[in-house]
């Protein structure tokens, strides 16, 4: 399952989307906006925007994960809009009968989402 949303990503509802009676392991990774710490003024927010084909790109990542590992379900969520420090940007979740596949799929999903070509990110700074 893939989701692109302007709404905050809710960890409590995410579990119900990938939990499964056949899954002995459910692994989640939440990416959050971090403070830059650079010499510029503090970041007001980071604005994330997606091209029309972003959902297709996420679907291809889900298909790849299912092909490589024994998974019950995969959930990829990307947040769109201007997000502040500490807000959840994205979620990668994988459920599997075994923990090795769930962890490996989650790690690979994170790496693939970082390389998405359909996402645009612009940092906005305080004036």
C-alpha positions in Angstrom: 0.0 0.0 0.0 1.2 3.5 -0.8 0.0 6.8 0.5 0.9 10.4 -0.3 -0.8 12.8 2.1 -0.7 16.4 3.4 -2.0 15.0 6.8 0.3 14.1 9.6 1.4 10.5 9.6 -0.1 8.8 12.6 2.0 6.0 14.1 -1.0 4.5 15.9 -3.0 3.9 12.7 0.0 2.8 10.7 0.3 -0.5 12.5 -3.2 -1.6 11.7 -2.5 -1.1 8.0 0.3 -3.7 7.9 -0.4 -6.0 10.9 -1.3 -9.5 9.8 -2.1 -12.7 11.6 0.6 -14.4 9.5 3.3 -11.8 10.3 5.6 -12.6 13.1 7.5 -9.4 12.6 6.4 -5.9 11.7 9.2 -3.3 11.2 8.6 0.5 11.0 10.9 3.3 10.1 9.7 6.9 10.5 11.9 9.6 8.9 11.6 13.0 10.6 12.7 16.5 9.7 15.9 17.3 11.5 17.5 20.6 12.4 20.1 21.6 9.9 22.7 23.0 12.3 24.3 25.0 9.4 25.3 28.6 9.4 22.1 29.9 7.8 19.1 31.1 9.8 17.0 28.3 11.4 14.8 26.4 8.9 11.2 27.4 9.0 10.2 24.3 7.2 11.1 21.9 4.4 8.5 21.9 1.6 8.0 18.5 0.0 6.1 18.3 -3.3 5.5 15.3 -5.6 5.1 14.9 -9.3 2.0 13.2 -10.7 3.9 9.9 -11.2 5.1 9.7 -7.5 2.5 7.1 -6.6 3.6 4.9 -9.5 7.2 5.2 -8.3 6.2 4.1 -4.8 4.2 1.2 -6.2 7.3 0.0 -8.1 9.2 0.1 -4.8 6.5 -2.0 -3.1 6.6 -4.5 -6.0 10.4 -4.8 -5.7 10.2 -5.4 -2.0 7.6 -8.2 -2.4 9.8 -9.7 -5.1 13.0 -9.8 -3.1 11.6 -10.9 0.4 8.9 -13.0 1.9 6.5 -10.3 3.0 2.9 -10.2 4.1 2.5 -6.5 3.5 4.4 -3.2 2.8 3.3 0.3 3.6 5.1 3.4 2.1 3.8 6.8 3.2 5.2 10.2 2.0 4.1 13.5 3.5 3.6 16.5 1.2 3.7 20.1 2.3 5.8 22.4 4.5 7.1 20.3 7.4 8.8 21.6 10.5 11.6 20.1 12.6 10.4 16.9 14.3 7.5 16.2 12.0 7.3 12.8 10.3 8.3 13.0 6.6 7.8 9.4 5.6 7.1 5.9 6.8 8.4 2.5 5.5 6.8 -0.5 7.1 7.1 -4.2 6.3 5.4 -7.2 7.8 6.7 -10.8 7.3 6.6 -14.2 8.9 10.2 -13.6 9.9 12.2 -10.7 11.2 15.1 -11.0 8.8 12.9 -10.4 5.8 11.0 -7.6 7.5 14.2 -5.7 8.5 15.9 -6.2 5.1 12.8 -5.0 3.2 12.4 -2.0 5.5 16.1 -1.1 5.0 15.9 -1.4 1.3 12.6 0.5 1.2 14.3 3.4 3.0 17.2 3.4 0.6 14.9 3.4 -2.4 12.6 6.2 -1.1 15.7 8.4 -0.5 16.5 8.1 -4.2 13.0 8.9 -5.5 13.1 11.1 -8.6 9.5 12.3 -8.3 9.9 14.3 -5.1 11.0 17.9 -4.8 12.4 19.3 -1.6 12.9 23.0 -0.9 14.2 24.3 2.4 12.6 27.5 3.7 14.6 29.7 6.1 13.6 32.2 8.7 14.1 35.8 7.6 
